Amino acid sequence: MNLYDVYSLYNVTPVMGKGAYIHDDKGIKYLDFYGGHAVISVGHTHPHYIQTIKSQLEKINFYSNSVQNPLQHELADKLATLSGLSNYDLFLINSGAEANENALKLASFYNNRKKVLALNNSFHGRTSAAINVTHTGRKHQAPINHGADVTYCPFTEIDSILNEINTGAYTAIIIEAIQGVGGLDMIDPLHLQKIRKACNKTDTILILDEVQCGYGRSGDFFAFESSDILPDIITIAKGMGNGFPIGGVLINAEKIPPVKSRLGTTYGGNHLACAAGIAVLDIIKEENLVANAAHMGILLKDQLVELPMVQSVKGRGLMLGLELEFPISEFRKKLIYDYHIFTGNATNPNLLRILPPLSITENEISLFLDGLRKCLKSIPNS
């Protein structure tokens, strides 16, 4: 049987990881400044993470959501403590796309509307409703995906966004506080405050997609925090499990109370997933990784802007985009094969996405910058 060939693969086979590094089957060591799309939050094979999952695996790894699972409550309590969002309820699922599917569904149940407002260059997943609100994925929408009524607005044009919300026609607006695939643009905190007010006035649900920018990556636990607003729904995944499939929806239950059987999942919130999620929160707390992301992000950004052929550095914390004067596709390959550094790309062909673990050190940042400088010097006419 062949694998369904939908991925363009680099000729690297990772077999081991530790901290900010991965090793391939040829014994080559790579500095990982991408973490598999911002998934590796606390570093590869952290001892506490491994031990917590091992210990749980020796007890019970799965049963359905038809029975009590105290680990779900422990995860919710620890998440509330670190995020400060104790007034939200948590629904556990398996991925970011699934989180956004459920968020949109809840919004539609709440106000009985169907239209969704999304932003240009957004990415919210590849499943049915999620791909509909994904501006960067329109070419991947099959005919069956065209059922939702979605309007896209430019990310920075607040008047256009407010005009749409004020029609009262939308069930929800869904926003990444820092766009990931779309290119690391950040929404203006003042704009987010205006959107919050317009949503209040029109009974529109405000969904913040923190799948990639959440869980400390921005230097705050959630990237929307700098706006001093509270969303109605927050979606989370990626760094939540450090590689174990887990996602969640944080819901303002006072506004959107739970209804039995309205949502459901087979694997979501299983014992092993919860153990992974709990371990990540333990490590973030014990090692003060949110503060580390903020500090290291400033240090890294200050040095990135000094590199040659740099047009801009976008994002904040450890969610940064390095916009160069040329398309980065071949440059990324050179970084991997010649300098053994992993980075990411975006819809902007000139933008290198930088997403190291939140535990990254000054020494590892120095090694990364040294590799970048050498790679840039190898570019003709640099």
Contacts in CASP RR format, 6 or more apart in sequence:
PFRMAT RR
TARGET T0000
AUTHOR 0000-0000-0000
METHOD contacts of the structure
MODEL  1
MNLYDVYSLYNVTPVMGKGAYIHDDKGIKYLDFYGGHAVISVGHTHPHYI
QTIKSQLEKINFYSNSVQNPLQHELADKLATLSGLSNYDLFLINSGAEAN
ENALKLASFYNNRKKVLALNNSFHGRTSAAINVTHTGRKHQAPINHGADV
TYCPFTEIDSILNEINTGAYTAIIIEAIQGVGGLDMIDPLHLQKIRKACN
KTDTILILDEVQCGYGRSGDFFAFESSDILPDIITIAKGMGNGFPIGGVL
INAEKIPPVKSRLGTTYGGNHLACAAGIAVLDIIKEENLVANAAHMGILL
KDQLVELPMVQSVKGRGLMLGLELEFPISEFRKKLIYDYHIFTGNATNPN
LLRILPPLSITENEISLFLDGLRKCLKSIPNS
10 333 0 8 1.000
10 336 0 8 1.000
11 337 0 8 1.000
12 24 0 8 1.000
12 28 0 8 1.000
12 30 0 8 1.000
12 336 0 8 1.000
13 24 0 8 1.000
13 25 0 8 1.000
13 26 0 8 1.000
14 22 0 8 1.000
14 23 0 8 1.000
14 24 0 8 1.000
14 30 0 8 1.000
15 23 0 8 1.000
15 24 0 8 1.000
15 25 0 8 1.000
16 22 0 8 1.000
16 23 0 8 1.000
16 45 0 8 1.000
17 23 0 8 1.000
17 32 0 8 1.000
17 44 0 8 1.000
17 45 0 8 1.000
18 44 0 8 1.000
18 45 0 8 1.000
19 32 0 8 1.000
19 43 0 8 1.000
19 44 0 8 1.000
19 45 0 8 1.000
19 46 0 8 1.000
19 357 0 8 1.000
19 359 0 8 1.000
20 31 0 8 1.000
20 32 0 8 1.000
20 33 0 8 1.000
20 43 0 8 1.000
20 44 0 8 1.000
20 356 0 8 1.000
20 357 0 8 1.000
20 359 0 8 1.000
20 360 0 8 1.000
20 361 0 8 1.000
20 364 0 8 1.000
21 29 0 8 1.000
21 30 0 8 1.000
21 31 0 8 1.000
21 32 0 8 1.000
21 44 0 8 1.000
22 29 0 8 1.000
22 30 0 8 1.000
22 32 0 8 1.000
22 44 0 8 1.000
22 342 0 8 1.000
23 29 0 8 1.000
23 30 0 8 1.000
24 30 0 8 1.000
28 340 0 8 1.000
29 340 0 8 1.000
30 336 0 8 1.000
30 340 0 8 1.000
30 341 0 8 1.000
30 342 0 8 1.000
31 340 0 8 1.000
31 341 0 8 1.000
31 342 0 8 1.000
31 364 0 8 1.000
31 367 0 8 1.000
31 368 0 8 1.000
32 40 0 8 1.000
32 44 0 8 1.000
32 342 0 8 1.000
32 356 0 8 1.000
32 357 0 8 1.000
33 341 0 8 1.000
33 342 0 8 1.000
33 343 0 8 1.000
33 354 0 8 1.000
33 355 0 8 1.000
33 356 0 8 1.000
33 368 0 8 1.000
34 342 0 8 1.000
34 343 0 8 1.000
34 344 0 8 1.000
34 353 0 8 1.000
34 354 0 8 1.000
34 355 0 8 1.000
34 356 0 8 1.000
35 342 0 8 1.000
35 355 0 8 1.000
35 356 0 8 1.000
35 357 0 8 1.000
36 342 0 8 1.000
36 355 0 8 1.000
37 212 0 8 1.000
37 238 0 8 1.000
37 355 0 8 1.000
38 212 0 8 1.000
38 217 0 8 1.000
38 238 0 8 1.000
38 239 0 8 1.000
38 319 0 8 1.000
38 355 0 8 1.000
39 238 0 8 1.000
39 239 0 8 1.000
39 241 0 8 1.000
39 242 0 8 1.000
39 243 0 8 1.000
40 239 0 8 1.000
40 242 0 8 1.000
40 243 0 8 1.000
40 357 0 8 1.000
41 215 0 8 1.000
41 216 0 8 1.000
41 217 0 8 1.000
41 238 0 8 1.000
41 239 0 8 1.000
41 240 0 8 1.000
41 241 0 8 1.000
41 242 0 8 1.000
41 280 0 8 1.000
41 284 0 8 1.000
41 289 0 8 1.000
41 357 0 8 1.000
41 358 0 8 1.000
42 49 0 8 1.000
42 242 0 8 1.000
42 279 0 8 1.000
42 280 0 8 1.000
42 283 0 8 1.000
42 284 0 8 1.000
42 287 0 8 1.000
42 289 0 8 1.000
42 357 0 8 1.000
42 358 0 8 1.000
42 359 0 8 1.000
43 242 0 8 1.000
43 357 0 8 1.000
43 358 0 8 1.000
43 359 0 8 1.000
44 357 0 8 1.000
46 242 0 8 1.000
46 279 0 8 1.000
46 283 0 8 1.000
46 359 0 8 1.000
48 279 0 8 1.000
48 282 0 8 1.000
48 283 0 8 1.000
48 286 0 8 1.000
49 242 0 8 1.000
49 276 0 8 1.000
49 279 0 8 1.000
49 280 0 8 1.000
49 283 0 8 1.000
52 275 0 8 1.000
52 276 0 8 1.000
52 278 0 8 1.000
52 279 0 8 1.000
52 282 0 8 1.000
53 244 0 8 1.000
53 272 0 8 1.000
53 275 0 8 1.000
53 276 0 8 1.000
53 279 0 8 1.000
55 275 0 8 1.000
56 71 0 8 1.000
56 271 0 8 1.000
56 272 0 8 1.000
56 274 0 8 1.000
56 275 0 8 1.000
57 272 0 8 1.000
59 271 0 8 1.000
60 271 0 8 1.000
61 270 0 8 1.000
61 271 0 8 1.000
61 272 0 8 1.000
62 267 0 8 1.000
62 270 0 8 1.000
62 271 0 8 1.000
62 272 0 8 1.000
63 69 0 8 1.000
63 270 0 8 1.000
63 271 0 8 1.000
64 266 0 8 1.000
65 264 0 8 1.000
65 265 0 8 1.000
65 266 0 8 1.000
65 268 0 8 1.000
65 269 0 8 1.000
69 269 0 8 1.000
69 270 0 8 1.000
69 271 0 8 1.000
69 274 0 8 1.000
71 269 0 8 1.000
71 271 0 8 1.000
71 274 0 8 1.000
71 275 0 8 1.000
71 278 0 8 1.000
72 90 0 8 1.000
72 92 0 8 1.000
72 269 0 8 1.000
72 274 0 8 1.000
74 274 0 8 1.000
74 278 0 8 1.000
75 90 0 8 1.000
75 92 0 8 1.000
75 269 0 8 1.000
75 274 0 8 1.000
75 277 0 8 1.000
75 278 0 8 1.000
75 281 0 8 1.000
76 90 0 8 1.000
78 278 0 8 1.000
78 281 0 8 1.000
78 282 0 8 1.000
78 285 0 8 1.000
79 85 0 8 1.000
79 90 0 8 1.000
79 281 0 8 1.000
80 86 0 8 1.000
80 88 0 8 1.000
81 285 0 8 1.000
82 221 0 8 1.000
82 281 0 8 1.000
82 284 0 8 1.000
82 285 0 8 1.000
82 290 0 8 1.000
83 221 0 8 1.000
83 222 0 8 1.000
83 250 0 8 1.000
84 221 0 8 1.000
85 230 0 8 1.000
85 234 0 8 1.000
85 250 0 8 1.000
87 252 0 8 1.000
87 253 0 8 1.000
87 254 0 8 1.000
88 234 0 8 1.000
88 250 0 8 1.000
88 251 0 8 1.000
88 252 0 8 1.000
88 253 0 8 1.000
89 250 0 8 1.000
89 251 0 8 1.000
89 253 0 8 1.000
89 258 0 8 1.000
90 248 0 8 1.000
90 249 0 8 1.000
90 250 0 8 1.000
90 251 0 8 1.000
91 102 0 8 1.000
91 248 0 8 1.000
91 249 0 8 1.000
91 251 0 8 1.000
91 263 0 8 1.000
92 246 0 8 1.000
92 247 0 8 1.000
92 248 0 8 1.000
92 265 0 8 1.000
92 268 0 8 1.000
92 269 0 8 1.000
92 273 0 8 1.000
92 274 0 8 1.000
93 99 0 8 1.000
93 102 0 8 1.000
93 246 0 8 1.000
93 247 0 8 1.000
93 248 0 8 1.000
93 249 0 8 1.000
93 265 0 8 1.000
93 268 0 8 1.000
93 269 0 8 1.000
94 245 0 8 1.000
94 246 0 8 1.000
94 247 0 8 1.000
94 265 0 8 1.000
94 267 0 8 1.000
94 268 0 8 1.000
94 273 0 8 1.000
95 237 0 8 1.000
95 245 0 8 1.000
95 247 0 8 1.000
96 125 0 8 1.000
96 130 0 8 1.000
96 211 0 8 1.000
96 235 0 8 1.000
96 236 0 8 1.000
96 237 0 8 1.000
96 238 0 8 1.000
96 247 0 8 1.000
96 248 0 8 1.000
97 124 0 8 1.000
97 125 0 8 1.000
97 126 0 8 1.000
97 127 0 8 1.000
97 130 0 8 1.000
98 127 0 8 1.000
98 237 0 8 1.000
98 247 0 8 1.000
98 265 0 8 1.000
99 211 0 8 1.000
99 235 0 8 1.000
99 236 0 8 1.000
99 237 0 8 1.000
99 247 0 8 1.000
99 248 0 8 1.000
99 249 0 8 1.000
100 124 0 8 1.000
100 125 0 8 1.000
100 129 0 8 1.000
100 130 0 8 1.000
100 133 0 8 1.000
100 174 0 8 1.000
100 207 0 8 1.000
100 209 0 8 1.000
100 211 0 8 1.000
100 235 0 8 1.000
101 127 0 8 1.000
101 128 0 8 1.000
101 129 0 8 1.000
101 130 0 8 1.000
102 249 0 8 1.000
102 263 0 8 1.000
103 172 0 8 1.000
103 174 0 8 1.000
103 207 0 8 1.000
103 233 0 8 1.000
103 235 0 8 1.000
103 249 0 8 1.000
104 116 0 8 1.000
104 129 0 8 1.000
104 130 0 8 1.000
104 133 0 8 1.000
104 171 0 8 1.000
104 172 0 8 1.000
104 174 0 8 1.000
104 207 0 8 1.000
105 129 0 8 1.000
105 263 0 8 1.000
106 205 0 8 1.000
106 233 0 8 1.000
106 249 0 8 1.000
106 251 0 8 1.000
106 256 0 8 1.000
106 262 0 8 1.000
106 263 0 8 1.000
107 113 0 8 1.000
107 116 0 8 1.000
107 171 0 8 1.000
107 172 0 8 1.000
107 205 0 8 1.000
107 207 0 8 1.000
107 232 0 8 1.000
107 233 0 8 1.000
108 114 0 8 1.000
108 171 0 8 1.000
108 172 0 8 1.000
109 256 0 8 1.000
109 259 0 8 1.000
109 262 0 8 1.000
110 171 0 8 1.000
110 205 0 8 1.000
110 255 0 8 1.000
110 256 0 8 1.000
111 171 0 8 1.000
111 203 0 8 1.000
111 204 0 8 1.000
111 205 0 8 1.000
112 171 0 8 1.000
113 169 0 8 1.000
113 170 0 8 1.000
113 171 0 8 1.000
114 148 0 8 1.000
114 149 0 8 1.000
114 171 0 8 1.000
115 149 0 8 1.000
115 150 0 8 1.000
115 151 0 8 1.000
115 169 0 8 1.000
115 170 0 8 1.000
115 171 0 8 1.000
116 129 0 8 1.000
116 132 0 8 1.000
116 133 0 8 1.000
116 148 0 8 1.000
116 149 0 8 1.000
116 150 0 8 1.000
116 151 0 8 1.000
116 170 0 8 1.000
116 171 0 8 1.000
116 172 0 8 1.000
116 173 0 8 1.000
116 174 0 8 1.000
117 150 0 8 1.000
117 151 0 8 1.000
117 153 0 8 1.000
117 161 0 8 1.000
117 164 0 8 1.000
117 165 0 8 1.000
117 170 0 8 1.000
117 172 0 8 1.000
117 173 0 8 1.000
117 174 0 8 1.000
117 204 0 8 1.000
118 124 0 8 1.000
118 133 0 8 1.000
118 134 0 8 1.000
118 135 0 8 1.000
118 150 0 8 1.000
118 151 0 8 1.000
118 152 0 8 1.000
118 153 0 8 1.000
118 173 0 8 1.000
118 174 0 8 1.000
119 135 0 8 1.000
119 152 0 8 1.000
119 153 0 8 1.000
119 154 0 8 1.000
119 155 0 8 1.000
119 161 0 8 1.000
119 175 0 8 1.000
119 176 0 8 1.000
119 179 0 8 1.000
120 135 0 8 1.000
120 152 0 8 1.000
120 153 0 8 1.000
120 154 0 8 1.000
120 155 0 8 1.000
121 135 0 8 1.000
121 136 0 8 1.000
121 155 0 8 1.000
121 179 0 8 1.000
121 181 0 8 1.000
121 182 0 8 1.000
121 183 0 8 1.000
121 185 0 8 1.000
121 347 0 8 1.000
122 133 0 8 1.000
122 134 0 8 1.000
122 135 0 8 1.000
122 136 0 8 1.000
122 152 0 8 1.000
122 174 0 8 1.000
122 175 0 8 1.000
122 176 0 8 1.000
122 179 0 8 1.000
122 182 0 8 1.000
122 209 0 8 1.000
123 134 0 8 1.000
123 135 0 8 1.000
123 136 0 8 1.000
123 137 0 8 1.000
123 176 0 8 1.000
123 179 0 8 1.000
123 180 0 8 1.000
123 181 0 8 1.000
123 182 0 8 1.000
124 130 0 8 1.000
124 131 0 8 1.000
124 133 0 8 1.000
124 134 0 8 1.000
124 174 0 8 1.000
124 176 0 8 1.000
124 209 0 8 1.000
124 211 0 8 1.000
125 131 0 8 1.000
125 134 0 8 1.000
126 134 0 8 1.000
126 137 0 8 1.000
126 140 0 8 1.000
128 144 0 8 1.000
128 145 0 8 1.000
129 148 0 8 1.000
131 137 0 8 1.000
131 140 0 8 1.000
131 141 0 8 1.000
131 145 0 8 1.000
132 141 0 8 1.000
132 145 0 8 1.000
132 146 0 8 1.000
132 147 0 8 1.000
132 148 0 8 1.000
132 150 0 8 1.000
133 148 0 8 1.000
133 150 0 8 1.000
133 174 0 8 1.000
135 152 0 8 1.000
136 181 0 8 1.000
136 182 0 8 1.000
136 347 0 8 1.000
151 164 0 8 1.000
151 170 0 8 1.000
153 160 0 8 1.000
153 161 0 8 1.000
153 164 0 8 1.000
154 160 0 8 1.000
155 179 0 8 1.000
155 185 0 8 1.000
155 187 0 8 1.000
156 185 0 8 1.000
156 188 0 8 1.000
156 191 0 8 1.000
158 188 0 8 1.000
158 191 0 8 1.000
158 194 0 8 1.000
158 195 0 8 1.000
161 173 0 8 1.000
161 191 0 8 1.000
161 195 0 8 1.000
162 194 0 8 1.000
162 195 0 8 1.000
162 198 0 8 1.000
164 170 0 8 1.000
165 173 0 8 1.000
165 195 0 8 1.000
165 198 0 8 1.000
165 199 0 8 1.000
165 202 0 8 1.000
165 204 0 8 1.000
166 198 0 8 1.000
166 201 0 8 1.000
166 202 0 8 1.000
167 202 0 8 1.000
168 202 0 8 1.000
168 203 0 8 1.000
168 204 0 8 1.000
170 202 0 8 1.000
170 204 0 8 1.000
171 204 0 8 1.000
171 205 0 8 1.000
172 204 0 8 1.000
172 205 0 8 1.000
172 206 0 8 1.000
172 207 0 8 1.000
172 233 0 8 1.000
173 195 0 8 1.000
173 199 0 8 1.000
173 204 0 8 1.000
173 205 0 8 1.000
173 206 0 8 1.000
173 207 0 8 1.000
174 207 0 8 1.000
174 208 0 8 1.000
174 209 0 8 1.000
175 187 0 8 1.000
175 192 0 8 1.000
175 195 0 8 1.000
175 206 0 8 1.000
175 207 0 8 1.000
175 208 0 8 1.000
175 209 0 8 1.000
176 187 0 8 1.000
176 208 0 8 1.000
176 209 0 8 1.000
176 210 0 8 1.000
176 211 0 8 1.000
176 212 0 8 1.000
176 213 0 8 1.000
177 186 0 8 1.000
177 187 0 8 1.000
177 192 0 8 1.000
177 208 0 8 1.000
177 210 0 8 1.000
177 213 0 8 1.000
177 218 0 8 1.000
177 222 0 8 1.000
177 223 0 8 1.000
177 224 0 8 1.000
177 227 0 8 1.000
178 184 0 8 1.000
178 185 0 8 1.000
178 186 0 8 1.000
178 187 0 8 1.000
178 212 0 8 1.000
178 213 0 8 1.000
178 218 0 8 1.000
178 223 0 8 1.000
178 315 0 8 1.000
178 316 0 8 1.000
178 319 0 8 1.000
179 185 0 8 1.000
179 186 0 8 1.000
180 212 0 8 1.000
180 213 0 8 1.000
180 319 0 8 1.000
180 346 0 8 1.000
180 353 0 8 1.000
181 346 0 8 1.000
181 347 0 8 1.000
182 346 0 8 1.000
182 347 0 8 1.000
182 348 0 8 1.000
183 314 0 8 1.000
183 321 0 8 1.000
183 346 0 8 1.000
183 347 0 8 1.000
183 348 0 8 1.000
183 351 0 8 1.000
183 353 0 8 1.000
184 314 0 8 1.000
184 315 0 8 1.000
184 319 0 8 1.000
184 320 0 8 1.000
184 321 0 8 1.000
184 346 0 8 1.000
184 351 0 8 1.000
184 353 0 8 1.000
185 314 0 8 1.000
185 315 0 8 1.000
186 223 0 8 1.000
186 314 0 8 1.000
186 315 0 8 1.000
186 316 0 8 1.000
187 227 0 8 1.000
189 226 0 8 1.000
189 227 0 8 1.000
189 228 0 8 1.000
190 227 0 8 1.000
192 224 0 8 1.000
192 227 0 8 1.000
192 229 0 8 1.000
193 227 0 8 1.000
193 228 0 8 1.000
193 229 0 8 1.000
195 206 0 8 1.000
196 206 0 8 1.000
196 227 0 8 1.000
196 229 0 8 1.000
196 230 0 8 1.000
196 231 0 8 1.000
198 204 0 8 1.000
199 205 0 8 1.000
199 206 0 8 1.000
199 232 0 8 1.000
205 232 0 8 1.000
205 233 0 8 1.000
205 256 0 8 1.000
206 229 0 8 1.000
206 231 0 8 1.000
206 232 0 8 1.000
206 233 0 8 1.000
207 231 0 8 1.000
207 232 0 8 1.000
207 233 0 8 1.000
207 234 0 8 1.000
207 235 0 8 1.000
208 222 0 8 1.000
208 224 0 8 1.000
208 231 0 8 1.000
208 233 0 8 1.000
208 234 0 8 1.000
208 235 0 8 1.000
209 235 0 8 1.000
210 222 0 8 1.000
210 223 0 8 1.000
210 224 0 8 1.000
210 234 0 8 1.000
210 235 0 8 1.000
210 236 0 8 1.000
211 235 0 8 1.000
211 236 0 8 1.000
211 237 0 8 1.000
211 238 0 8 1.000
212 238 0 8 1.000
212 319 0 8 1.000
213 222 0 8 1.000
213 223 0 8 1.000
213 319 0 8 1.000
214 221 0 8 1.000
214 222 0 8 1.000
214 223 0 8 1.000
214 236 0 8 1.000
214 239 0 8 1.000
215 221 0 8 1.000
215 222 0 8 1.000
215 236 0 8 1.000
215 238 0 8 1.000
215 239 0 8 1.000
215 240 0 8 1.000
215 280 0 8 1.000
215 284 0 8 1.000
216 222 0 8 1.000
216 284 0 8 1.000
216 289 0 8 1.000
216 290 0 8 1.000
216 293 0 8 1.000
216 358 0 8 1.000
217 223 0 8 1.000
217 239 0 8 1.000
217 293 0 8 1.000
217 317 0 8 1.000
217 318 0 8 1.000
217 319 0 8 1.000
217 355 0 8 1.000
217 358 0 8 1.000
218 293 0 8 1.000
218 315 0 8 1.000
218 316 0 8 1.000
218 317 0 8 1.000
218 319 0 8 1.000
219 290 0 8 1.000
219 291 0 8 1.000
219 293 0 8 1.000
219 294 0 8 1.000
219 297 0 8 1.000
219 316 0 8 1.000
219 317 0 8 1.000
219 318 0 8 1.000
220 226 0 8 1.000
220 290 0 8 1.000
220 294 0 8 1.000
221 290 0 8 1.000
222 234 0 8 1.000
223 319 0 8 1.000
224 231 0 8 1.000
224 234 0 8 1.000
230 252 0 8 1.000
231 252 0 8 1.000
232 251 0 8 1.000
232 252 0 8 1.000
232 255 0 8 1.000
232 256 0 8 1.000
233 249 0 8 1.000
233 250 0 8 1.000
233 251 0 8 1.000
233 252 0 8 1.000
233 256 0 8 1.000
234 249 0 8 1.000
234 250 0 8 1.000
235 247 0 8 1.000
235 248 0 8 1.000
235 249 0 8 1.000
235 250 0 8 1.000
236 247 0 8 1.000
236 248 0 8 1.000
236 249 0 8 1.000
236 250 0 8 1.000
237 246 0 8 1.000
237 247 0 8 1.000
237 248 0 8 1.000
239 280 0 8 1.000
240 246 0 8 1.000
240 247 0 8 1.000
240 248 0 8 1.000
240 277 0 8 1.000
240 280 0 8 1.000
241 273 0 8 1.000
241 276 0 8 1.000
241 277 0 8 1.000
241 280 0 8 1.000
242 276 0 8 1.000
242 277 0 8 1.000
242 279 0 8 1.000
242 280 0 8 1.000
243 276 0 8 1.000
244 272 0 8 1.000
244 273 0 8 1.000
244 276 0 8 1.000
244 277 0 8 1.000
245 267 0 8 1.000
245 273 0 8 1.000
246 268 0 8 1.000
246 269 0 8 1.000
246 273 0 8 1.000
246 274 0 8 1.000
246 276 0 8 1.000
246 277 0 8 1.000
247 268 0 8 1.000
251 258 0 8 1.000
267 273 0 8 1.000
283 289 0 8 1.000
283 359 0 8 1.000
284 290 0 8 1.000
284 358 0 8 1.000
287 359 0 8 1.000
289 358 0 8 1.000
289 359 0 8 1.000
290 358 0 8 1.000
292 358 0 8 1.000
292 359 0 8 1.000
292 360 0 8 1.000
293 317 0 8 1.000
293 318 0 8 1.000
293 358 0 8 1.000
294 317 0 8 1.000
296 317 0 8 1.000
296 318 0 8 1.000
296 356 0 8 1.000
296 360 0 8 1.000
296 361 0 8 1.000
296 362 0 8 1.000
296 365 0 8 1.000
297 316 0 8 1.000
297 317 0 8 1.000
297 318 0 8 1.000
297 320 0 8 1.000
298 317 0 8 1.000
299 362 0 8 1.000
299 365 0 8 1.000
300 318 0 8 1.000
300 320 0 8 1.000
300 354 0 8 1.000
300 365 0 8 1.000
300 368 0 8 1.000
300 369 0 8 1.000
301 313 0 8 1.000
301 315 0 8 1.000
301 316 0 8 1.000
301 317 0 8 1.000
301 320 0 8 1.000
303 365 0 8 1.000
303 369 0 8 1.000
304 310 0 8 1.000
304 313 0 8 1.000
304 320 0 8 1.000
304 322 0 8 1.000
304 354 0 8 1.000
304 369 0 8 1.000
304 372 0 8 1.000
305 313 0 8 1.000
307 322 0 8 1.000
307 369 0 8 1.000
307 372 0 8 1.000
307 373 0 8 1.000
307 376 0 8 1.000
308 376 0 8 1.000
308 377 0 8 1.000
308 382 0 8 1.000
309 324 0 8 1.000
309 325 0 8 1.000
309 326 0 8 1.000
309 376 0 8 1.000
309 379 0 8 1.000
309 382 0 8 1.000
310 322 0 8 1.000
310 323 0 8 1.000
310 324 0 8 1.000
310 325 0 8 1.000
311 323 0 8 1.000
311 324 0 8 1.000
311 325 0 8 1.000
311 350 0 8 1.000
312 323 0 8 1.000
313 320 0 8 1.000
313 321 0 8 1.000
313 322 0 8 1.000
313 323 0 8 1.000
314 320 0 8 1.000
314 321 0 8 1.000
314 323 0 8 1.000
314 351 0 8 1.000
315 321 0 8 1.000
318 354 0 8 1.000
318 355 0 8 1.000
318 356 0 8 1.000
318 357 0 8 1.000
318 358 0 8 1.000
318 360 0 8 1.000
319 354 0 8 1.000
319 355 0 8 1.000
320 353 0 8 1.000
320 354 0 8 1.000
320 355 0 8 1.000
321 346 0 8 1.000
321 351 0 8 1.000
321 352 0 8 1.000
321 353 0 8 1.000
321 354 0 8 1.000
322 351 0 8 1.000
322 352 0 8 1.000
322 354 0 8 1.000
322 372 0 8 1.000
323 348 0 8 1.000
323 350 0 8 1.000
323 351 0 8 1.000
323 352 0 8 1.000
324 331 0 8 1.000
324 350 0 8 1.000
324 351 0 8 1.000
324 352 0 8 1.000
325 350 0 8 1.000
326 350 0 8 1.000
326 379 0 8 1.000
327 349 0 8 1.000
327 350 0 8 1.000
328 345 0 8 1.000
328 349 0 8 1.000
328 350 0 8 1.000
328 351 0 8 1.000
328 352 0 8 1.000
329 345 0 8 1.000
329 349 0 8 1.000
331 352 0 8 1.000
331 375 0 8 1.000
331 379 0 8 1.000
332 343 0 8 1.000
332 344 0 8 1.000
332 345 0 8 1.000
332 352 0 8 1.000
334 375 0 8 1.000
334 378 0 8 1.000
335 341 0 8 1.000
335 342 0 8 1.000
335 343 0 8 1.000
335 371 0 8 1.000
335 372 0 8 1.000
335 375 0 8 1.000
336 342 0 8 1.000
338 375 0 8 1.000
338 378 0 8 1.000
339 371 0 8 1.000
339 374 0 8 1.000
339 375 0 8 1.000
341 368 0 8 1.000
341 371 0 8 1.000
341 372 0 8 1.000
341 375 0 8 1.000
343 352 0 8 1.000
343 353 0 8 1.000
343 354 0 8 1.000
344 352 0 8 1.000
344 353 0 8 1.000
344 354 0 8 1.000
344 355 0 8 1.000
345 351 0 8 1.000
345 352 0 8 1.000
345 353 0 8 1.000
346 353 0 8 1.000
356 364 0 8 1.000
356 365 0 8 1.000
356 368 0 8 1.000
376 382 0 8 1.000
END
